[in-house]
Amino acid sequence: MSRTPSSSSFDKLKRFLESCFPEAWDNTRLRWHKRLLLKMIKGIAEEHGLVVQSGPFQGMKYLPEMLTSEDVVQHALLAKILGSYESELHGTLTSLLGKKYERIISIGCSEGYYSIGTALRFRGAQIFAFDTDPHARKLCERMARLNGVADRVTVEGECSTEHLRELATGSSLVICDCEGCEIGVLRPDLVPGLRTCDLIVELHDCYNPEISRVVPDRFHETHKITFLAGATREPSAYHSLARLSPYKQRLALGEFRWAPPVWALIASKSVGISS
């Protein structure tokens, strides 16, 4: 008669594989996670559509062609559809909705979560989205068309100093998530217009431990700096997860980061944008 391996036997095997074959174990686990995530998001899409369900960008539509195992992980697609993605920023984004920005500059736009989301919420703003990844730019352009905001979204490659000099003014909001490049991009000494912008910046100390000190210090005379505390994702807040196991719930809310995010709101002290 066959016997089912005990939990302790499985744990021992898992620890053995993790210690002796770490790369193979990580690859196997990632493939398994991709399969689970893709199955979960397809189930949610069948019931509710591929639409952001909550959070500041509730109602934003996503591209059906992104239902691939690679995009689901690379873009944390399930967390975005649930509305839990980067919950640290939700309160900040909501608080800025009363401001009448003429331009929103998204540096590191990826597929367009913030670019298209802010285009939907800030109806009077022109959106300038930058990313060095050609695939991400194509997705962002398609997302803009899908959500009916293509006339206000411009998608380009690398965000240069010249771009920022032209675009950054006191009526601009900069959202910067460029994987460590923020230390080279956010230079008010080279781009004076940044001194009157509002900025939301992810500070990637995982690439350079000086970033969270150096970048805010450049703005301390002209801006109020607020570091945004991490947010807890409670599965019970997302009704689409109710029928899933606790393990699958945690996986669905994951954002596949290899270091905790550090975000800062760098708000201009100048008179600023009228409400």
VEXLUM-407225 format. One line per 10 residues: number of its first residue (from 0); their letters; for each residue x, z, y negated of N, C-alpha, C. Coordinates in steps of 0.1 Angstrom, whole numbers. Example, Ala and Ser with C-alpha at 12.3 -4.5 7.8 and 13.67 -1.06 7.14 Angstrom:
residues 2
0 = as = 132,78,57,123,78,45,132,78,33 | 128,71,22,137,71,11,129,79,0 $
END
This chain:
residues 275
0 = msrtpssssf = 9,0,12,0,0,0,9,0,-12 | 6,-9,-22,14,-10,-34,11,2,-43 | 21,6,-51,19,17,-60,22,12,-74 | 14,17,-84,16,14,-98,28,22,-103 | 38,16,-110,49,24,-115,44,35,-125 | 49,47,-124,45,58,-132,50,55,-147 | 44,63,-156,48,62,-170,62,65,-172 | 67,76,-164,81,80,-166,90,70,-161 | 86,63,-150,95,52,-145,96,41,-155 | 85,37,-161,85,26,-171,94,30,-183 $
10 = dklkrflesc = 93,43,-187,101,48,-199,116,47,-195 | 119,51,-183,133,50,-179,138,35,-179 | 130,26,-174,134,12,-174,135,7,-188 | 126,11,-197,126,7,-211,139,12,-217 | 143,24,-215,155,30,-222,167,23,-216 | 167,20,-203,178,12,-197,180,-1,-203 | 169,-9,-205,170,-22,-211,174,-21,-225 | 169,-12,-233,172,-10,-247,187,-7,-249 | 193,1,-240,207,5,-241,216,-5,-236 | 213,-12,-225,222,-21,-219,220,-36,-223 $
20 = fpeawdntrl = 208,-39,-227,206,-53,-231,197,-53,-244 | 203,-48,-255,195,-46,-267,189,-59,-273 | 198,-69,-274,193,-82,-280,182,-88,-271 | 184,-88,-258,174,-94,-249,161,-86,-250 | 162,-72,-251,150,-64,-252,143,-67,-265 | 150,-68,-276,144,-70,-289,137,-84,-289 | 143,-94,-283,137,-107,-283,124,-107,-274 | 125,-100,-263,113,-99,-255,101,-92,-262 | 105,-81,-268,95,-73,-276,89,-81,-287 | 97,-89,-294,92,-97,-305,82,-108,-300 $
30 = rwhkrlllkm = 86,-114,-289,77,-124,-283,64,-118,-279 | 64,-106,-274,52,-99,-270,43,-96,-282 | 50,-91,-293,43,-87,-305,36,-100,-311 | 44,-111,-311,38,-123,-316,25,-127,-309 | 26,-126,-296,14,-130,-288,2,-121,-291 | 5,-108,-292,-6,-98,-295,-12,-101,-309 | -3,-103,-319,-7,-105,-333,-16,-117,-334 | -11,-128,-328,-18,-141,-329,-32,-139,-322 | -33,-132,-311,-46,-130,-305,-55,-122,-314 | -50,-112,-320,-58,-103,-328,-63,-110,-341 $
40 = ikgiaeehgl = -54,-118,-347,-58,-124,-359,-68,-136,-357 | -67,-142,-345,-76,-153,-342,-90,-146,-339 | -90,-135,-333,-103,-128,-331,-110,-124,-344 | -102,-119,-353,-107,-115,-366,-112,-127,-374 | -104,-138,-373,-108,-151,-380,-121,-157,-375 | -123,-156,-362,-135,-161,-356,-147,-153,-361 | -145,-140,-364,-157,-132,-368,-159,-132,-383 | -148,-132,-391,-149,-131,-405,-143,-142,-413 | -137,-152,-406,-130,-163,-414,-116,-158,-417 | -108,-168,-421,-94,-165,-424,-93,-162,-439 $
50 = vvqsgpfqgm = -98,-150,-443,-100,-146,-457,-96,-132,-458 | -89,-129,-469,-84,-115,-472,-96,-106,-473 | -97,-95,-465,-109,-87,-464,-110,-76,-474 | -99,-71,-480,-99,-60,-489,-87,-60,-498 | -86,-50,-507,-74,-50,-516,-76,-59,-528 | -66,-59,-537,-68,-66,-550,-70,-81,-548 | -67,-87,-537,-69,-102,-535,-80,-105,-525 | -90,-96,-524,-101,-98,-515,-108,-111,-518 | -110,-119,-507,-117,-131,-509,-108,-143,-509 | -94,-141,-510,-85,-152,-510,-85,-159,-496 $
60 = kylpemltse = -85,-172,-496,-85,-179,-483,-71,-182,-478 | -70,-182,-465,-57,-186,-459,-58,-198,-451 | -47,-205,-449,-47,-218,-442,-48,-217,-427 | -57,-224,-421,-58,-223,-406,-45,-227,-399 | -38,-236,-405,-25,-241,-399,-15,-230,-398 | -17,-219,-405,-7,-208,-404,-10,-199,-392 | -20,-202,-384,-22,-194,-372,-13,-199,-361 | 0,-196,-363,11,-198,-353,18,-185,-351 | 25,-183,-340,32,-171,-337,43,-168,-348 | 49,-179,-352,60,-177,-362,55,-173,-376 $
70 = dvvqhallak = 44,-179,-381,39,-176,-394,32,-162,-394 | 26,-159,-383,19,-146,-382,29,-134,-384 | 41,-136,-379,52,-125,-381,59,-127,-394 | 64,-139,-396,72,-141,-408,65,-138,-421 | 52,-140,-422,44,-138,-434,35,-125,-433 | 37,-117,-422,29,-105,-420,14,-108,-423 | 10,-119,-416,-3,-125,-419,-14,-116,-416 | -14,-109,-406,-25,-100,-402,-27,-89,-412 | -16,-83,-417,-17,-73,-427,-23,-79,-440 | -19,-91,-443,-25,-97,-455,-40,-100,-454 $
80 = ilgsyeselh = -44,-105,-442,-58,-108,-440,-66,-94,-441 | -61,-84,-435,-68,-71,-435,-68,-65,-449 | -58,-69,-458,-58,-64,-471,-49,-51,-472 | -42,-48,-462,-33,-36,-462,-19,-40,-467 | -16,-52,-469,-2,-56,-472,3,-50,-485 | 15,-44,-484,22,-38,-496,12,-30,-504 | 5,-21,-497,-5,-12,-503,1,-4,-515 | 15,-3,-515,21,4,-526,18,-2,-540 | 14,-15,-540,12,-22,-552,-2,-23,-557 | -12,-19,-548,-26,-21,-551,-30,-14,-564 $
90 = gtltsllgkk = -27,-2,-565,-31,5,-578,-25,-1,-590 | -12,-5,-589,-5,-11,-601,-12,-25,-604 | -15,-33,-594,-21,-46,-597,-35,-44,-603 | -42,-34,-598,-56,-32,-603,-55,-27,-618 | -45,-19,-621,-43,-14,-635,-40,-25,-644 | -34,-36,-640,-29,-46,-649,-40,-57,-651 | -51,-56,-644,-61,-66,-644,-67,-68,-658 | -67,-57,-666,-72,-58,-680,-63,-65,-690 | -51,-69,-686,-42,-75,-695,-44,-90,-694 | -42,-97,-706,-44,-111,-707,-31,-118,-707 $
100 = yeriisigcs = -25,-119,-695,-12,-126,-694,-14,-141,-695 | -5,-148,-703,-6,-162,-704,1,-169,-692 | 12,-162,-687,20,-167,-676,23,-156,-666 | 22,-159,-653,27,-150,-643,38,-158,-635 | 49,-151,-634,61,-158,-628,64,-150,-614 | 62,-158,-604,64,-152,-590,77,-157,-585 | 87,-148,-584,101,-152,-579,102,-147,-565 | 103,-157,-556,102,-154,-541,88,-154,-537 | 81,-165,-539,66,-166,-538,62,-167,-523 | 71,-171,-514,67,-173,-500,55,-182,-499 $
110 = egyysigtal = 45,-179,-491,34,-188,-489,24,-187,-501 | 25,-177,-510,17,-176,-521,8,-164,-522 | 10,-154,-515,1,-142,-515,-1,-137,-529 | 10,-135,-536,9,-130,-550,6,-141,-560 | 12,-153,-558,9,-164,-567,-5,-168,-567 | -11,-170,-556,-25,-175,-555,-34,-163,-558 | -31,-151,-553,-39,-139,-556,-40,-136,-570 | -29,-137,-578,-30,-135,-592,-37,-146,-600 | -36,-158,-595,-43,-169,-601,-58,-167,-600 | -62,-161,-589,-77,-158,-587,-81,-147,-596 $
120 = rfrgaqifaf = -72,-137,-598,-76,-125,-606,-74,-127,-621 | -63,-134,-625,-60,-136,-639,-64,-150,-642 | -77,-153,-645,-82,-166,-647,-76,-174,-659 | -71,-167,-669,-65,-173,-680,-50,-176,-679 | -44,-173,-668,-29,-174,-667,-25,-186,-660 | -14,-192,-664,-7,-202,-657,3,-195,-647 | 4,-199,-635,12,-193,-625,24,-202,-622 | 36,-196,-622,48,-204,-619,55,-197,-607 | 54,-204,-596,59,-198,-583,72,-205,-579 | 82,-196,-575,95,-201,-571,98,-196,-557 $
130 = dtdpharklc = 104,-205,-549,110,-201,-536,120,-211,-532 | 131,-207,-526,141,-216,-521,138,-222,-508 | 127,-218,-501,123,-223,-488,113,-234,-489 | 117,-246,-485,108,-258,-487,94,-256,-479 | 95,-250,-467,83,-247,-460,73,-238,-467 | 79,-227,-473,71,-218,-481,65,-225,-493 | 72,-233,-500,67,-240,-511,55,-249,-507 | 56,-256,-496,45,-265,-492,33,-256,-489 | 35,-245,-482,23,-236,-479,17,-231,-492 | 25,-228,-502,20,-222,-515,11,-233,-522 $
140 = ermarlngva = 16,-245,-522,9,-256,-528,-5,-258,-521 | -5,-258,-507,-17,-259,-500,-27,-248,-502 | -21,-236,-503,-29,-224,-506,-36,-225,-519 | -29,-231,-529,-34,-232,-543,-46,-242,-542 | -45,-253,-535,-56,-263,-534,-68,-257,-526 | -65,-249,-515,-75,-243,-507,-84,-234,-516 | -77,-226,-525,-84,-216,-533,-89,-221,-546 | -87,-234,-549,-92,-240,-561,-85,-237,-574 | -72,-234,-573,-64,-230,-584,-52,-239,-586 | -51,-250,-580,-40,-259,-580,-36,-263,-595 $
150 = drvtvegecs = -46,-264,-603,-44,-268,-617,-37,-258,-625 | -36,-246,-620,-29,-235,-628,-16,-230,-620 | -13,-236,-609,-1,-231,-601,9,-242,-600 | 21,-239,-605,33,-248,-604,43,-242,-595 | 46,-249,-585,56,-244,-574,69,-252,-575 | 80,-244,-576,93,-250,-577,103,-242,-568 | 115,-247,-568,126,-241,-559,132,-229,-565 | 145,-229,-566,152,-217,-571,148,-214,-586 | 146,-201,-589,143,-197,-603,156,-195,-610 | 160,-204,-619,172,-203,-626,171,-195,-639 $
160 = tehlrelatg = 182,-192,-645,182,-185,-658,174,-194,-668 | 176,-207,-668,170,-216,-677,155,-216,-675 | 150,-215,-663,135,-214,-660,130,-201,-667 | 137,-190,-665,132,-177,-671,133,-177,-686 | 143,-183,-692,144,-184,-706,131,-191,-712 | 127,-202,-705,116,-210,-710,103,-202,-708 | 101,-195,-697,88,-189,-693,86,-175,-697 | 97,-167,-697,95,-152,-699,92,-149,-714 | 81,-144,-717,77,-140,-731,69,-127,-730 | 65,-121,-741,58,-109,-741,44,-111,-735 $
170 = sslvicdceg = 40,-123,-732,27,-125,-726,28,-128,-711 | 40,-125,-705,43,-128,-691,43,-116,-682 | 39,-118,-670,41,-108,-659,51,-115,-649 | 61,-108,-646,71,-112,-635,69,-104,-623 | 67,-111,-612,66,-104,-598,78,-109,-591 | 87,-101,-588,100,-105,-582,102,-98,-568 | 103,-107,-558,106,-103,-544,115,-113,-538 | 128,-112,-542,137,-123,-538,149,-119,-530 | 146,-109,-521,156,-105,-511,170,-102,-516 | 171,-94,-526,184,-90,-531,189,-98,-542 $
180 = ceigvlrpdl = 183,-109,-545,188,-118,-556,183,-113,-570 | 175,-102,-570,170,-97,-582,181,-92,-591 | 192,-88,-586,203,-83,-594,210,-94,-602 | 209,-106,-597,214,-118,-604,204,-125,-613 | 191,-123,-610,181,-130,-617,176,-123,-629 | 174,-110,-627,167,-102,-638,178,-97,-648 | 182,-106,-657,193,-103,-666,187,-104,-680 | 182,-93,-686,177,-94,-700,188,-98,-710 | 201,-96,-707,212,-100,-716,213,-115,-716 | 209,-122,-705,209,-137,-705,195,-143,-708 $
190 = vpglrtcdli = 185,-135,-705,171,-139,-708,164,-129,-717 | 165,-130,-730,160,-120,-739,145,-118,-737 | 138,-128,-733,123,-127,-732,119,-117,-722 | 128,-113,-712,125,-103,-702,123,-90,-709 | 128,-88,-721,127,-75,-727,113,-71,-731 | 104,-81,-732,90,-78,-736,80,-82,-725 | 85,-86,-713,77,-88,-701,73,-75,-694 | 62,-76,-687,60,-66,-676,66,-71,-663 | 71,-63,-655,77,-67,-642,73,-58,-631 | 70,-64,-619,69,-57,-607,80,-62,-598 $
200 = velhdcynpe = 89,-53,-593,101,-58,-587,103,-50,-574 | 105,-57,-563,110,-51,-551,125,-50,-552 | 131,-38,-550,145,-35,-552,151,-34,-538 | 158,-44,-534,163,-45,-520,177,-39,-518 | 177,-25,-518,189,-18,-516,195,-21,-502 | 187,-26,-493,192,-29,-480,202,-40,-480 | 202,-48,-491,212,-59,-493,224,-54,-502 | 221,-45,-511,231,-40,-521,226,-27,-526 | 232,-16,-522,227,-2,-525,227,1,-540 | 233,-8,-548,233,-6,-562,221,-11,-569 $
210 = isrvvpdrfh = 213,-19,-563,202,-27,-569,192,-17,-576 | 188,-7,-569,177,2,-575,183,10,-586 | 196,11,-588,201,17,-600,204,7,-611 | 210,-4,-608,215,-14,-618,203,-21,-624 | 193,-26,-617,183,-34,-623,174,-25,-632 | 169,-14,-628,161,-6,-637,169,-2,-650 | 182,1,-648,190,5,-659,191,-5,-670 | 190,-18,-667,190,-29,-676,178,-28,-686 | 167,-22,-681,155,-22,-689,151,-8,-695 | 160,2,-693,155,15,-696,152,17,-711 $
220 = ethkitflag = 159,9,-720,156,11,-734,143,4,-739 | 139,-6,-732,128,-15,-736,115,-13,-727 | 117,-6,-716,106,-5,-706,104,9,-701 | 92,12,-696,90,24,-689,91,21,-674 | 100,28,-667,103,25,-653,95,35,-644 | 87,30,-635,80,38,-625,83,33,-611 | 89,42,-603,91,38,-589,78,41,-581 | 74,32,-573,61,33,-567,63,39,-553 | 55,50,-550,56,57,-538,50,49,-526 | 56,51,-515,51,44,-503,36,48,-500 $
230 = atrepsayhs = 29,39,-494,15,42,-491,13,42,-476 | 3,51,-473,0,53,-458,-11,43,-455 | -9,36,-444,-20,27,-439,-28,34,-428 | -40,36,-431,-49,43,-422,-58,33,-415 | -56,31,-402,-64,21,-394,-79,23,-396 | -84,35,-398,-98,37,-400,-104,31,-412 | -95,27,-422,-99,20,-434,-103,6,-432 | -99,0,-420,-101,-14,-418,-110,-16,-406 | -123,-19,-409,-133,-19,-398,-130,-30,-387 | -122,-40,-390,-119,-50,-380,-110,-44,-369 $
240 = larlspykqr = -103,-33,-372,-94,-27,-362,-101,-16,-353 | -114,-14,-356,-121,-3,-349,-120,-3,-334 | -121,-15,-329,-122,-17,-314,-109,-18,-307 | -98,-17,-315,-84,-19,-309,-78,-6,-306 | -69,-6,-297,-61,6,-293,-53,11,-304 | -49,24,-305,-40,28,-315,-27,20,-316 | -22,16,-305,-9,8,-305,-12,-5,-312 | -23,-12,-309,-25,-25,-316,-29,-23,-330 | -35,-12,-334,-38,-9,-348,-25,-8,-356 | -16,0,-351,-3,1,-358,4,-12,-359 $
250 = lalgefrwap = 4,-20,-348,10,-33,-349,4,-42,-359 | -9,-42,-360,-17,-50,-369,-13,-47,-384 | -11,-34,-387,-8,-30,-400,7,-31,-404 | 15,-35,-394,30,-35,-396,33,-47,-405 | 45,-46,-411,49,-57,-420,63,-62,-416 | 68,-57,-405,80,-63,-399,92,-62,-409 | 95,-50,-414,106,-48,-423,117,-41,-416 | 129,-44,-419,140,-37,-413,146,-26,-422 | 139,-24,-434,142,-13,-443,130,-9,-451 | 128,3,-454,116,7,-462,116,0,-476 $
260 = pvwaliasks = 105,-5,-481,104,-11,-494,106,-2,-505 | 113,-6,-516,114,2,-528,109,-7,-540 | 97,-3,-545,91,-11,-556,92,-4,-569 | 93,-11,-580,93,-5,-593,83,-13,-603 | 76,-6,-610,68,-12,-622,77,-10,-634 | 81,-21,-640,89,-20,-652,81,-26,-663 | 74,-16,-670,64,-19,-680,69,-19,-694 | 67,-30,-702,72,-31,-715,67,-20,-724 | 76,-14,-732,72,-4,-742,66,-10,-755 | 68,-24,-756,63,-30,-769,48,-30,-769 $
270 = vgiss = 42,-35,-780,28,-34,-782,21,-41,-770 | 27,-52,-765,22,-58,-753,10,-67,-754 | 3,-68,-742,-8,-77,-741,-21,-70,-744 | -29,-77,-752,-42,-71,-755,-51,-71,-743 | -60,-61,-743,-69,-60,-731,-82,-68,-734 $
END
